[in-house]
Amino acid sequence: MTTEIDLTGQVAVVTGGGGGIGGATACALAAAGAHVVVAEIDEQRAKDNVERIRAAGHRADALVVDVTKQEDVERLAAGVVEQHGRADVLVNNVGHHLGPRPFLGSDSAHWEGLQAVNLFHVFACSRAFLPAMVDRGAGSIVNVTSVEGLRGYPADPVYGAYKAAVTHFTRCLALEVAPHGVRVNAIAPDVTQSIQVDYDAMVPEELRDRWPVWVPVGRVGQPEDSADVVVFLASHLSRFVTGQVIPTDGGTLVAGGWFRTTKSGRWTNRPRNP
């Protein structure tokens, strides 16, 4: 059995595929042989990533859409079918914390905004592309949730709740469509450089030696770290994997609030002086 990932001949749709984790995922899927459709709200970002993929000798095109709107999701699905005939892989990558807020400082507008970008689009895009996958008896959906959907998130309970919903939707949908040859999995990033969470800007130079304290593997995550896991989940190498949520977090979730000090190398859950 080959251990190489070869997606030649497959069509992969990546929402938010212009930059960050989505952009890296689009590049990685294309490098594995897929023709990638970059579904992106930012036209320039979409154009730049498509040009990047093509310059590397791979295949991609873009559709400028807002996947928080049902009519745009329908236009996306119709456009993919018209241009390519089908989608073999769907990556529901779009998501945003919209600026963390404590629950008592939030309101219905905040809840609705979080729901649209973090949960509705996952429902809408999955519903749009699934029927054809079921008819063919093959397909892979990969959702991008967050570690904040797997643990308590005091900075914004509503955001955490929607990410938890994506996590559980992944598991439930995987069971529904497993008999039809479609697999559904997810990744749950944390401490990863992205458009929404810019650690390069957030963490000053004098504090960057703390990464080995904050993250068990000792560094901030890069978009490619998550993208490679998505490619695995999209490929035949994960053919017996469905309904799973894989944290791409450098070990922060399993650390469970424990931190390794830089001075002694000991673990502590009270990092007063790391």
C-alpha positions as CSV (number, residue, x, y, z in Angstrom):
1,M,0.0,0.0,0.0
2,T,1.4,3.4,-1.0
3,T,2.1,5.9,1.7
4,E,2.3,8.9,-0.7
5,I,-0.5,11.4,-0.9
6,D,-1.7,11.9,-4.4
7,L,-4.9,13.9,-5.0
8,T,-4.4,14.2,-8.7
9,G,-7.7,14.4,-10.5
10,Q,-9.6,15.6,-7.4
11,V,-11.3,18.9,-6.9
12,A,-10.9,20.6,-3.5
13,V,-12.9,23.6,-2.3
14,V,-11.4,25.7,0.5
15,T,-13.4,28.4,2.2
16,G,-11.3,31.3,3.3
17,G,-8.6,29.9,1.1
18,G,-6.8,33.1,0.4
19,G,-4.7,33.4,3.5
20,G,-3.8,32.1,6.9
21,I,-4.6,28.4,7.6
22,G,-7.0,28.4,4.6
23,G,-4.4,29.8,2.3
24,A,-1.8,27.3,3.4
25,T,-4.3,24.5,3.0
26,A,-5.1,25.5,-0.5
27,C,-1.4,25.5,-1.4
28,A,-0.9,22.1,0.2
29,L,-3.9,20.5,-1.5
30,A,-2.7,21.8,-4.8
31,A,0.8,20.6,-4.2
32,A,-0.7,17.1,-3.6
33,G,-2.3,17.3,-7.0
34,A,-5.8,18.6,-6.4
35,H,-7.4,21.3,-8.5
36,V,-8.2,23.8,-5.7
37,V,-11.1,26.3,-5.7
38,V,-10.3,29.2,-3.4
39,A,-13.6,30.4,-2.0
40,E,-12.8,33.8,-0.5
41,I,-14.5,37.1,0.4
42,D,-11.4,39.1,-0.2
43,E,-10.8,39.3,-4.0
44,Q,-7.2,40.4,-3.8
45,R,-6.3,37.8,-1.3
46,A,-7.9,35.1,-3.5
47,K,-6.1,36.4,-6.6
48,D,-2.7,36.4,-4.8
49,N,-3.0,32.9,-3.5
50,V,-4.2,31.5,-6.9
51,E,-1.2,33.2,-8.5
52,R,1.1,31.7,-5.8
53,I,-0.3,28.2,-6.5
54,R,-0.1,28.5,-10.2
55,A,3.5,29.9,-10.0
56,A,4.4,26.7,-8.2
57,G,3.1,24.7,-11.2
58,H,-0.2,23.6,-9.6
59,R,-3.8,24.2,-10.5
60,A,-6.3,26.6,-8.8
61,D,-9.0,29.1,-9.5
62,A,-11.1,31.4,-7.2
63,L,-14.6,32.3,-6.6
64,V,-15.3,35.5,-4.6
65,V,-18.1,34.7,-2.2
66,D,-19.3,35.5,1.3
67,V,-20.0,32.0,2.8
68,T,-22.1,33.5,5.6
69,K,-24.8,34.2,3.0
70,Q,-26.9,31.3,1.7
71,E,-27.2,32.8,-1.8
72,D,-23.4,33.0,-2.1
73,V,-23.0,29.4,-0.9
74,E,-25.4,28.3,-3.6
75,R,-23.5,30.3,-6.1
76,L,-20.3,28.7,-5.0
77,A,-21.6,25.2,-5.3
78,A,-23.1,25.9,-8.7
79,G,-19.9,27.5,-9.9
80,V,-17.8,24.5,-8.8
81,V,-20.1,22.1,-10.6
82,E,-20.2,24.2,-13.7
83,Q,-16.4,24.5,-13.9
84,H,-15.3,21.2,-12.5
85,G,-18.3,18.9,-12.4
86,R,-18.0,18.0,-8.7
87,A,-16.1,18.6,-5.5
88,D,-14.2,15.7,-3.9
89,V,-12.9,17.6,-0.9
90,L,-14.5,20.4,1.1
91,V,-12.6,22.3,3.7
92,N,-14.8,24.5,5.8
93,N,-12.1,26.7,7.0
94,V,-13.8,30.1,7.6
95,G,-14.0,31.3,11.2
96,H,-13.4,34.3,13.3
97,H,-13.6,35.3,17.0
98,L,-14.7,38.9,16.0
99,G,-12.9,40.2,19.1
100,P,-13.3,38.2,22.3
101,R,-16.1,39.4,24.7
102,P,-17.2,38.2,28.0
103,F,-20.8,36.9,27.9
104,L,-22.1,39.7,30.1
105,G,-20.5,42.2,27.7
106,S,-22.0,40.6,24.6
107,D,-25.3,41.1,22.8
108,S,-27.4,39.4,20.2
109,A,-25.6,41.1,17.3
110,H,-22.4,39.6,18.6
111,W,-24.0,36.2,18.9
112,E,-25.4,36.4,15.4
113,G,-22.1,37.5,13.9
114,L,-20.3,34.6,15.6
115,Q,-22.9,32.1,14.5
116,A,-22.8,33.2,10.8
117,V,-19.0,33.0,10.4
118,N,-18.3,30.0,12.7
119,L,-21.3,27.7,12.4
120,F,-23.8,28.7,9.7
121,H,-21.2,28.5,6.9
122,V,-20.2,25.0,8.0
123,F,-23.9,23.9,7.8
124,A,-24.5,25.7,4.5
125,C,-21.5,24.6,2.6
126,S,-21.7,21.0,3.9
127,R,-25.4,20.9,2.8
128,A,-24.5,22.3,-0.6
129,F,-21.8,19.9,-1.5
130,L,-22.8,16.7,0.4
131,P,-25.6,15.4,-1.9
132,A,-23.2,15.0,-4.9
133,M,-20.6,13.3,-2.7
134,V,-23.3,10.9,-1.4
135,D,-24.5,10.2,-4.9
136,R,-20.9,9.3,-6.0
137,G,-20.2,7.4,-2.8
138,A,-17.0,9.3,-2.1
139,G,-15.9,12.5,-0.5
140,S,-14.0,14.1,2.4
141,I,-15.1,17.1,4.4
142,V,-12.7,18.7,6.8
143,N,-14.0,21.3,9.2
144,V,-11.7,23.8,11.0
145,T,-12.9,24.3,14.6
146,S,-10.7,25.4,17.5
147,V,-9.2,24.1,20.7
148,E,-11.5,26.6,22.3
149,G,-14.4,24.3,21.3
150,L,-12.7,21.4,23.3
151,R,-12.1,23.3,26.6
152,G,-13.5,26.1,28.6
153,Y,-13.0,29.5,27.0
154,P,-13.6,32.3,29.5
155,A,-12.6,35.1,27.1
156,D,-15.7,34.5,24.9
157,P,-18.2,31.8,26.0
158,V,-20.3,32.3,22.9
159,Y,-17.4,31.8,20.5
160,G,-16.4,28.7,22.5
161,A,-19.9,27.4,22.2
162,Y,-20.1,27.7,18.4
163,K,-16.7,26.0,18.0
164,A,-17.9,23.2,20.3
165,A,-21.0,23.0,18.0
166,V,-18.7,22.5,14.9
167,T,-16.9,19.8,16.8
168,H,-20.0,17.9,17.6
169,F,-21.5,18.5,14.2
170,T,-18.4,16.9,12.7
171,R,-19.0,13.8,14.8
172,C,-22.7,13.5,14.2
173,L,-22.5,14.2,10.4
174,A,-19.7,11.7,10.1
175,L,-22.0,9.0,11.4
176,E,-24.9,10.0,9.1
177,V,-22.8,9.9,5.9
178,A,-20.4,7.1,6.7
179,P,-22.5,4.4,5.0
180,H,-22.4,6.6,1.8
181,G,-18.7,6.6,1.5
182,V,-18.2,10.2,2.8
183,R,-15.8,11.0,5.6
184,V,-16.1,14.0,7.9
185,N,-13.3,15.1,10.2
186,A,-11.9,18.3,11.8
187,I,-8.8,20.0,13.0
188,A,-8.7,22.2,16.1
189,P,-5.9,24.8,15.9
190,D,-4.4,26.7,18.8
191,V,-1.5,29.2,19.1
192,T,-1.2,29.3,15.4
193,Q,-0.2,32.4,13.3
194,S,-3.2,33.4,11.3
195,I,-5.0,36.5,9.8
196,Q,-7.3,36.7,12.8
197,V,-4.7,36.0,15.5
198,D,-1.4,37.6,14.5
199,Y,1.1,36.4,17.0
200,D,3.9,38.1,15.1
201,A,2.3,41.4,16.0
202,M,0.9,40.4,19.4
203,V,4.0,38.9,21.0
204,P,6.8,41.4,21.4
205,E,10.4,40.4,20.8
206,E,11.3,40.4,24.4
207,L,8.7,37.8,25.2
208,R,9.3,35.4,22.4
209,D,11.6,33.3,24.5
210,R,8.4,32.3,26.4
211,W,7.1,30.0,23.6
212,P,8.7,26.9,25.2
213,V,6.7,27.8,28.4
214,W,3.4,28.4,26.6
215,V,3.5,25.5,24.1
216,P,4.8,22.0,24.8
217,V,6.5,21.7,21.4
218,G,8.3,25.0,22.1
219,R,7.1,27.3,19.3
220,V,4.2,29.1,17.8
221,G,2.3,27.2,15.1
222,Q,2.4,28.1,11.5
223,P,-0.5,27.7,9.0
224,E,1.4,24.9,7.2
225,D,1.3,22.8,10.5
226,S,-2.5,22.7,10.2
227,A,-2.6,22.5,6.4
228,D,-0.6,19.3,6.4
229,V,-3.1,17.6,8.7
230,V,-6.0,18.7,6.5
231,V,-4.3,17.1,3.5
232,F,-3.9,13.9,5.4
233,L,-7.6,13.9,6.3
234,A,-8.5,14.6,2.7
235,S,-6.4,11.8,1.4
236,H,-6.6,8.0,1.1
237,L,-4.2,7.7,4.0
238,S,-7.0,8.6,6.4
239,R,-9.5,6.2,4.6
240,F,-10.4,4.5,8.0
241,V,-10.7,7.8,9.9
242,T,-14.0,9.7,10.3
243,G,-15.7,11.7,13.0
244,Q,-12.4,12.7,14.5
245,V,-11.2,16.1,15.7
246,I,-7.4,16.5,15.7
247,P,-5.9,19.3,17.7
248,T,-3.2,21.1,15.8
249,D,-2.0,22.9,18.9
250,G,1.5,21.9,19.7
251,G,0.2,20.1,22.7
252,T,-1.6,22.9,24.6
253,L,-4.8,20.9,25.0
254,V,-3.3,17.9,26.5
255,A,-1.1,20.0,28.7
256,G,-4.3,21.0,30.5
257,G,-2.9,24.2,32.1
258,W,0.5,22.9,32.9
259,F,3.6,24.8,31.7
260,R,7.2,23.9,31.5
261,T,9.5,26.5,33.0
262,T,12.5,27.6,31.0
263,K,14.8,27.9,34.1
264,S,14.5,24.4,35.5
265,G,12.6,22.6,32.8
266,R,10.1,21.5,35.5
267,W,6.3,21.5,34.9
268,T,4.1,23.8,36.9
269,N,0.4,24.8,36.9
270,R,1.3,28.0,38.7
271,P,3.8,29.8,36.4
272,R,4.5,32.7,38.7
273,N,8.1,33.1,37.4
274,P,8.6,31.0,34.3
